[in-house]
Amino acid sequence: DAKTTQPPSMDCAEGRAANLPCNHSTISGNEYVYWYRQIHSQGPQYIIHGLKNNETNEMASLIITEDRKSSTLILPHATLRDTAVYYCIVRSGYGNKLVFGAGTILRVKS
Amino acid sequence: NAGVTQTPKFRILKIGQSMTLQCTQDMNHNYMYWYRQDPGMGLKLIYYSVGAGITDKGEVPNGYNVSRSTTEDFPLRLELAAPSQTSVYFCASSYSNRGTDTQYFGPGTRLTVL
């Protein structure tokens, strides 16, 4: 599975959009981009995933560049409860494991 | 649905003791996983199972054993606890191993070995 690079931490004002970047320059054609988050002491929570098209669900939007070498997770109106570690994971079409890196610590501040 | 449940939530072991971490899912998922997370680090896969009776090693299997006698349960066994096994353990499940399938995680078991 391709390796990902994320900034170690980011701050965001409450109510504003949080844009979390992820680089995955070695991604291959059958690999998906997944985002999970982990709120303190809890199990990871699935947010969204995509292959090459932009995706949106009730939690977030995922924007994948045309060359698929990077992506951005967007939380449109961040709240204090969105403070968490966000993991960007690239996973092959058939893979048994999620490879978690260090992720990005997002701090939402009032 | 309760999703993925884990017991116990916390446990302190002495070096050399053994214990079993329990994991149960009620989503009829075929695939189940055990991860460990050390402080400040990402999760690492210990073992996984693709169905009842079938298990395989992940990245860090040494010191652990698993079994999968039913679809619902996937216990993790520590035979001779060591301080290096102090960690938070997460169980997860998914319907399949396809890239489009989501893994759902339990709340974790925090284990300390002294």
Interface residues (C-beta under 8 A of the other chain):
Chain A: N30 E31 Y32 S41 Q42 G43 P44 Q45 Y46 H49 L51 Y87 R91 S92 G93 Y94 G95 N96 K97 L98 V99 F100 G101 A102 G103
Chain B: V4 Y31 Y33 Y35 G40 M41 G42 L43 K44 L45 Y48 V50 D56 G58 E59 V88 F90 A92 N97 R98 G99 T100 T102 Q103 Y104 F105 G106 P107 G108 R110
